[in-house]
Amino acid sequence: MAKRLAPALRRLDAMGLLKKARVARLDLASFRDMLIPVAAQGIGTDAIRELERARPAAEDELVNALDRLSAALLESPSPRHEWPKLEGVLGLEMLARLVGVSESSARRYATGARATPPSVADRVHFLALVVGDLAGAYNELGVRAWFERRRKLLDGKAPAQLLEGDWQPEDDGAARVRDLAESLSASPAT
């Protein structure tokens, strides 16, 4: 169960959808409470309803609902929440460079002064998911450094080099960056 819960929590946090609150213990009831703002955004509503109906003793129901919620989060850009969260982790300059927009445009998108174009929203969402995977292995300084450090698994290139220009999440370079970040979230060592 924890194997399914951790990725969902990392994604919720990286997407800016996890509201900071003191949680004395993480149980099904407190997790359901964390999902109220997510449901209000219209993300994963079917999976959230399943989680609300699931019986704590019925682990297969919970696992299925958590898997569906994780899948819904993967497919649900939320730039209104993701921009500020990513800006806090990466800084505006790095975020704008990785997304392929000017700093002034990034600032307007982050504040909601201008709507984020769909292709840019997809890149912001992609970065939120990568940052979410890295958050389990690195602090914020380490996350920023991760994007700049050359990697053997990326043919000696830094992740930021593969995310230049008008890239899309389905591009080969971006997929390799995502796979590398995901492998870190699954591994106890970096």
Backbone bond lengths (Angstrom), bond angles and torsions (degrees), N, CA, C in turn:
res aa  C-N    CA-C-N  psi(-1)  N-CA   C-N-CA  omega(-1)  CA-C   N-CA-C  phi
1 M - - - 1.457 - - 1.533 111.08 -
2 A 1.323 116.65 -44.79 1.467 120.05 -179.92 1.526 110.66 -62.58
3 K 1.341 117.42 -31.64 1.467 121.27 178.01 1.521 110.99 -60.72
4 R 1.322 117.10 -32.24 1.465 121.18 -179.64 1.524 111.19 -86.57
5 L 1.320 116.64 -32.04 1.457 121.20 -176.19 1.532 111.88 -72.43
6 A 1.320 117.13 -41.38 1.470 120.91 -175.88 1.527 112.60 -59.50
7 P 1.352 119.99 -48.50 1.471 118.20 178.77 1.528 112.87 -61.59
8 A 1.306 116.82 -38.56 1.466 119.53 178.98 1.520 110.35 -63.24
9 L 1.326 117.69 -43.26 1.466 120.73 179.32 1.527 111.25 -65.43
10 R 1.336 117.45 -42.06 1.467 120.53 178.19 1.518 110.58 -61.51
11 R 1.323 116.82 -43.14 1.468 119.64 -179.56 1.523 111.06 -66.72
12 L 1.328 116.62 -43.69 1.460 119.85 178.64 1.525 110.83 -58.24
13 D 1.329 116.38 -43.82 1.454 120.66 -179.50 1.523 110.92 -66.73
14 A 1.326 117.38 -48.06 1.463 121.18 -178.11 1.519 112.15 -63.18
15 M 1.318 116.48 -30.18 1.463 120.74 179.61 1.528 111.80 -83.48
16 G 1.335 117.05 -1.02 1.456 120.60 -179.79 1.514 113.35 75.83
17 L 1.329 116.93 18.32 1.466 121.42 -177.26 1.520 113.05 -100.82
18 L 1.307 117.11 -6.36 1.456 120.74 -179.86 1.516 107.85 -97.17
19 K 1.295 115.43 110.84 1.450 119.79 -177.90 1.524 108.93 -76.15
20 K 1.325 115.38 132.36 1.460 120.89 -178.84 1.526 109.37 -69.36
21 A 1.292 115.03 120.76 1.459 121.37 177.23 1.512 107.47 -152.18
22 R 1.295 115.56 155.16 1.464 119.26 176.44 1.514 108.14 -75.82
23 V 1.300 114.95 125.01 1.458 120.81 178.08 1.519 106.61 -115.94
24 A 1.322 115.81 112.40 1.459 120.10 -178.57 1.523 111.13 -68.93
25 R 1.313 115.35 -36.72 1.462 119.16 175.15 1.516 107.97 -152.88
26 L 1.305 114.39 149.41 1.455 119.70 -179.16 1.516 108.47 -99.82
27 D 1.297 114.11 105.39 1.464 119.99 175.73 1.527 107.02 -128.53
28 L 1.300 116.02 179.14 1.459 120.39 -176.11 1.535 111.40 -60.19
29 A 1.320 117.20 -40.33 1.464 120.46 -178.65 1.538 111.28 -64.27
30 S 1.328 117.21 -44.75 1.469 119.04 -179.58 1.528 110.81 -69.43
31 F 1.339 117.47 -34.94 1.465 120.16 176.80 1.526 110.15 -64.80
32 R 1.321 116.50 -42.13 1.472 119.58 177.60 1.528 110.58 -59.49
33 D 1.335 116.62 -40.78 1.466 120.18 178.33 1.526 111.61 -61.92
34 M 1.347 116.84 -36.36 1.462 120.96 178.88 1.529 111.76 -65.04
35 L 1.317 116.27 -23.47 1.459 120.55 -175.68 1.524 113.77 -85.87
36 I 1.320 118.52 -7.85 1.467 121.38 -178.92 1.527 111.13 -56.94
37 P 1.371 119.30 -48.62 1.468 118.19 178.48 1.533 113.09 -66.49
38 V 1.316 117.30 -28.30 1.469 120.90 178.93 1.525 108.83 -68.00
39 A 1.313 116.42 -45.99 1.464 120.53 178.22 1.526 110.84 -61.30
40 A 1.342 116.45 -36.14 1.462 120.32 178.95 1.529 111.40 -63.37
41 Q 1.340 117.33 -25.33 1.463 121.96 177.02 1.524 111.68 -83.31
42 G 1.337 116.74 -7.46 1.464 120.59 -179.59 1.517 113.19 80.45
43 I 1.332 116.75 18.45 1.470 121.24 -178.94 1.522 109.43 -99.00
44 G 1.327 115.67 126.66 1.467 120.86 174.66 1.511 114.36 61.84
45 T 1.316 117.35 31.24 1.468 119.87 -173.91 1.529 112.43 -61.42
46 D 1.330 118.15 -38.93 1.469 119.46 178.23 1.523 110.80 -64.11
47 A 1.328 116.98 -44.17 1.463 120.76 179.57 1.525 110.63 -65.41
48 I 1.325 117.14 -38.17 1.464 120.37 179.23 1.531 110.00 -66.10
49 R 1.350 116.69 -40.62 1.473 119.01 175.87 1.528 110.74 -61.54
50 E 1.334 116.28 -39.73 1.469 119.71 176.92 1.524 110.62 -60.99
51 L 1.331 116.38 -42.72 1.468 119.99 178.78 1.522 111.34 -64.30
52 E 1.312 116.85 -35.32 1.464 120.22 178.65 1.522 111.32 -66.91
53 R 1.337 115.65 -35.19 1.467 120.04 -178.77 1.523 113.48 -84.92
54 A 1.331 116.16 -22.09 1.470 119.83 -174.03 1.526 110.98 -63.68
55 R 1.293 114.21 141.16 1.459 120.51 176.12 1.525 108.28 -86.16
56 P 1.332 118.15 135.57 1.465 120.36 -178.55 1.529 113.18 -53.64
57 A 1.304 117.69 -31.89 1.469 120.29 -178.59 1.529 112.30 -79.94
58 A 1.316 117.53 -14.77 1.468 121.34 -177.68 1.521 109.15 -92.58
59 E 1.325 115.75 79.31 1.462 120.60 -174.11 1.525 112.69 -60.23
60 D 1.321 117.94 -35.78 1.467 119.14 -179.44 1.527 111.00 -64.03
61 E 1.335 118.36 -36.62 1.465 121.23 176.69 1.532 110.34 -65.09
62 L 1.320 116.05 -42.56 1.458 120.54 -179.28 1.518 111.39 -66.45
63 V 1.319 116.67 -44.18 1.464 120.87 179.87 1.522 110.24 -61.72
64 N 1.323 117.55 -44.80 1.461 121.51 178.78 1.533 110.67 -60.65
65 A 1.314 117.04 -45.06 1.466 120.58 -179.33 1.531 110.99 -66.11
66 L 1.333 117.64 -40.61 1.468 120.22 178.45 1.525 111.48 -65.75
67 D 1.323 116.69 -39.20 1.468 120.08 176.80 1.531 110.48 -62.71
68 R 1.308 116.73 -41.53 1.469 120.49 178.76 1.527 111.29 -66.72
69 L 1.334 116.27 -38.67 1.461 119.76 177.48 1.524 110.26 -64.55
70 S 1.321 117.95 -44.81 1.470 120.92 178.30 1.522 110.89 -60.06
71 A 1.321 116.91 -42.45 1.466 120.76 178.16 1.533 110.46 -63.53
72 A 1.328 116.91 -41.27 1.468 120.16 179.06 1.523 110.82 -63.80
73 L 1.329 117.52 -38.55 1.459 120.72 178.76 1.534 110.96 -65.55
74 L 1.324 116.82 -38.44 1.471 120.72 177.92 1.523 111.44 -60.72
75 E 1.314 116.45 -33.22 1.463 121.62 -173.84 1.527 113.70 -99.14
76 S 1.333 117.88 9.78 1.465 119.99 -171.26 1.525 113.34 -125.64
77 P 1.321 117.69 82.38 1.464 118.41 174.72 1.530 110.66 -57.98
78 S 1.310 115.33 141.00 1.457 121.81 177.87 1.531 108.09 -137.27
79 P 1.339 116.79 67.56 1.462 119.53 -171.95 1.525 114.29 -57.50
80 R 1.303 116.91 -31.17 1.471 119.79 179.64 1.526 111.28 -58.02
81 H 1.332 116.72 -34.23 1.460 121.66 179.50 1.528 112.18 -95.94
82 E 1.339 116.03 -31.84 1.460 119.91 -174.32 1.526 113.16 -74.24
83 W 1.332 118.01 -38.22 1.460 119.84 178.95 1.525 111.95 -54.98
84 P 1.348 119.22 -56.16 1.469 118.82 -177.48 1.533 112.71 -61.85
85 K 1.318 116.25 -38.58 1.463 119.52 -179.89 1.527 110.32 -63.73
86 L 1.330 116.95 -47.38 1.459 120.57 -179.73 1.524 111.83 -67.09
87 E 1.323 117.27 -36.82 1.459 119.91 177.57 1.521 110.30 -60.65
88 G 1.332 116.57 -38.71 1.459 120.76 178.30 1.519 113.05 -65.26
89 V 1.315 117.29 -31.10 1.469 121.45 -179.12 1.523 111.30 -88.38
90 L 1.319 117.36 -49.23 1.463 121.99 -171.89 1.526 114.06 -94.38
91 G 1.311 116.95 -22.08 1.458 120.33 -171.77 1.520 108.66 84.48
92 L 1.324 116.18 151.42 1.464 120.98 -174.85 1.529 112.27 -63.75
93 E 1.323 117.45 -40.99 1.467 120.00 -177.21 1.528 111.40 -61.50
94 M 1.325 117.17 -50.75 1.463 120.20 -179.09 1.517 110.77 -66.43
95 L 1.316 117.11 -42.00 1.459 120.65 -179.84 1.529 110.72 -59.76
96 A 1.315 117.00 -47.31 1.470 120.63 179.83 1.528 110.45 -60.68
97 R 1.329 116.61 -42.76 1.467 120.37 -179.58 1.523 110.71 -63.92
98 L 1.351 117.68 -45.16 1.461 120.62 -178.79 1.523 112.30 -66.65
99 V 1.321 116.85 -32.97 1.463 120.66 -179.28 1.522 111.53 -83.42
100 G 1.338 116.07 -19.05 1.463 119.62 177.34 1.512 113.78 84.23
101 V 1.342 116.58 34.60 1.466 121.02 176.59 1.520 108.43 -130.73
102 S 1.324 116.66 165.16 1.460 120.32 176.85 1.528 109.18 -71.36
103 E 1.327 114.71 159.30 1.473 118.83 177.76 1.524 111.30 -62.23
104 S 1.322 117.07 -38.48 1.466 118.92 -179.16 1.533 110.57 -65.46
105 S 1.338 117.29 -39.66 1.471 119.47 176.66 1.517 110.21 -65.82
106 A 1.331 116.83 -43.70 1.470 120.41 179.32 1.529 110.09 -58.40
107 R 1.321 116.60 -41.88 1.466 120.62 179.86 1.534 110.21 -62.20
108 R 1.327 116.71 -43.31 1.468 119.89 179.89 1.527 111.19 -66.48
109 Y 1.332 117.13 -40.75 1.471 119.97 177.49 1.530 110.48 -64.53
110 A 1.330 116.08 -43.28 1.469 120.64 -176.53 1.523 112.32 -64.67
111 T 1.328 116.01 -34.02 1.470 119.08 -179.28 1.524 112.49 -88.66
112 G 1.331 116.54 -8.14 1.458 119.86 -178.60 1.520 113.03 84.04
113 A 1.342 116.98 7.56 1.462 119.97 178.88 1.526 111.03 -68.23
114 R 1.317 116.33 -23.65 1.464 121.55 177.25 1.529 107.46 -139.89
115 A 1.325 116.18 142.43 1.467 120.74 178.58 1.522 109.79 -69.63
116 T 1.317 115.71 140.17 1.454 121.32 178.60 1.533 109.12 -77.61
117 P 1.339 117.86 124.95 1.473 119.67 176.92 1.530 110.20 -61.22
118 P 1.328 117.36 148.49 1.469 120.61 -176.67 1.527 114.72 -53.61
119 S 1.320 118.63 -42.81 1.474 119.19 -178.70 1.528 111.06 -66.69
120 V 1.323 117.52 -35.10 1.465 121.38 176.74 1.525 109.49 -71.60
121 A 1.323 117.36 -40.06 1.473 120.94 177.60 1.524 110.45 -59.97
122 D 1.331 117.09 -38.00 1.461 120.50 177.60 1.529 111.37 -63.77
123 R 1.345 116.96 -40.03 1.467 119.97 179.01 1.524 110.71 -69.38
124 V 1.318 116.94 -39.33 1.468 120.60 178.06 1.535 109.32 -62.69
125 H 1.309 116.82 -43.45 1.461 121.12 179.50 1.529 110.27 -63.44
126 F 1.312 116.36 -44.84 1.463 121.17 177.16 1.528 109.94 -55.06
127 L 1.333 116.85 -48.29 1.466 120.58 -179.82 1.518 111.58 -63.67
128 A 1.328 117.26 -37.52 1.465 119.93 177.47 1.524 110.22 -60.86
129 L 1.317 117.23 -41.83 1.467 120.33 179.51 1.529 111.02 -67.35
130 V 1.322 117.57 -40.66 1.465 120.71 177.36 1.525 109.97 -63.28
131 V 1.327 116.72 -47.16 1.467 120.52 179.02 1.525 110.38 -61.09
132 G 1.324 117.27 -37.83 1.463 120.39 176.80 1.518 111.74 -61.30
133 D 1.322 116.99 -41.19 1.463 119.94 177.34 1.526 111.22 -66.80
134 L 1.312 117.09 -38.12 1.460 120.64 -178.93 1.527 112.54 -72.84
135 A 1.324 116.67 -26.15 1.464 120.74 -175.97 1.522 112.75 -60.43
136 G 1.311 117.42 -25.94 1.456 119.35 178.04 1.516 113.24 -75.18
137 A 1.333 117.12 -18.06 1.453 121.06 -175.82 1.536 113.07 -113.30
138 Y 1.325 117.78 -21.46 1.461 121.65 -173.81 1.521 111.37 -134.29
139 N 1.351 114.95 154.08 1.466 119.07 168.08 1.531 107.11 -83.49
140 E 1.326 117.79 -177.93 1.468 120.49 -175.46 1.522 112.44 -60.85
141 L 1.313 117.39 -40.99 1.465 120.49 177.99 1.527 109.94 -62.45
142 G 1.320 116.86 -42.60 1.457 121.40 178.40 1.519 112.58 -64.83
143 V 1.327 117.07 -36.74 1.468 120.94 177.87 1.526 109.36 -62.63
144 R 1.335 117.01 -46.25 1.474 119.99 179.49 1.528 110.54 -61.53
145 A 1.327 116.74 -43.76 1.463 120.84 179.95 1.530 111.29 -65.41
146 W 1.325 117.70 -33.76 1.464 121.72 -178.88 1.524 110.84 -57.49
147 F 1.315 117.12 -40.46 1.463 120.54 -178.48 1.536 112.07 -67.81
148 E 1.319 117.69 -24.25 1.466 121.53 -175.89 1.524 113.43 -97.83
149 R 1.323 118.01 -15.59 1.463 121.98 -175.29 1.530 111.15 -83.27
150 R 1.325 115.54 130.88 1.465 120.51 177.57 1.524 109.69 -66.26
151 R 1.338 115.50 143.32 1.468 121.81 -176.77 1.518 110.48 -127.66
152 K 1.328 115.44 133.74 1.470 119.75 175.34 1.520 110.82 -57.70
153 L 1.323 116.12 -41.70 1.462 120.14 -177.86 1.526 113.31 -66.93
154 L 1.314 116.15 -11.04 1.466 120.94 176.23 1.533 109.86 -112.46
155 D 1.326 115.47 30.83 1.471 122.03 178.82 1.522 112.12 57.59
156 G 1.328 116.16 39.24 1.455 121.11 177.51 1.512 114.98 78.48
157 K 1.312 117.23 6.38 1.469 120.76 178.72 1.523 110.21 -97.60
158 A 1.311 115.44 155.98 1.463 121.64 173.23 1.524 108.23 -83.95
159 P 1.337 117.74 148.99 1.469 119.16 176.77 1.528 112.82 -51.75
160 A 1.324 117.63 -39.15 1.473 120.19 -179.90 1.522 111.75 -60.52
161 Q 1.335 117.79 -31.12 1.464 120.51 179.43 1.525 111.74 -68.15
162 L 1.333 116.27 -29.39 1.461 119.78 179.47 1.530 111.97 -84.02
163 L 1.323 115.19 -8.55 1.468 120.65 -179.59 1.524 109.62 -115.35
164 E 1.309 116.10 52.69 1.464 121.02 -179.85 1.514 110.22 -110.65
165 G 1.313 115.17 149.46 1.458 120.53 175.32 1.515 112.86 74.13
166 D 1.301 115.49 -143.34 1.468 122.50 -174.54 1.529 110.83 -96.38
167 W 1.339 116.81 53.73 1.460 121.37 -178.29 1.527 110.71 -74.70
168 Q 1.320 114.62 159.60 1.467 121.37 176.17 1.530 108.52 -125.51
169 P 1.316 118.41 151.40 1.460 121.27 -177.87 1.530 114.48 -55.74
170 E 1.322 116.87 -27.41 1.467 118.74 -178.62 1.529 112.72 -85.47
171 D 1.325 118.51 -4.51 1.464 121.68 177.82 1.526 110.10 -64.15
172 D 1.320 116.48 152.34 1.458 121.70 -177.42 1.529 112.44 -57.55
173 G 1.326 117.01 -47.32 1.464 119.94 -179.36 1.517 112.34 -61.30
174 A 1.314 116.79 -44.09 1.464 120.98 178.84 1.524 110.54 -64.10
175 A 1.324 117.27 -41.41 1.467 120.71 179.13 1.526 110.70 -62.20
176 R 1.324 116.80 -37.61 1.468 119.83 178.54 1.530 110.76 -67.11
177 V 1.325 117.03 -38.99 1.461 121.04 176.68 1.528 109.54 -62.58
178 R 1.316 116.50 -46.56 1.473 121.29 -179.56 1.528 110.77 -61.80
179 D 1.325 117.12 -44.30 1.468 120.51 179.73 1.526 111.18 -61.16
180 L 1.332 116.54 -41.36 1.450 120.23 178.97 1.527 111.40 -63.90
181 A 1.328 116.65 -44.95 1.466 120.17 178.75 1.533 110.83 -64.00
182 E 1.335 117.34 -41.90 1.469 120.53 178.39 1.520 111.25 -62.35
183 S 1.323 117.07 -37.57 1.465 119.49 -179.93 1.518 111.27 -64.53
184 L 1.324 116.73 -29.39 1.470 120.13 178.53 1.527 111.23 -72.88
185 S 1.318 116.76 -34.34 1.466 118.82 -179.72 1.516 111.26 -72.64
186 A 1.334 117.21 -21.83 1.459 121.26 179.40 1.516 112.17 -90.99
187 S 1.327 116.79 -12.06 1.450 121.13 -174.47 1.531 110.94 -108.69
188 P 1.347 117.46 140.85 1.459 118.67 176.46 1.525 112.85 -74.54
189 A 1.329 117.19 -15.03 1.460 120.74 -179.81 1.515 109.67 -115.80
190 T 1.337 116.76 152.09 1.457 120.87 177.62 1.488 109.05 -112.99
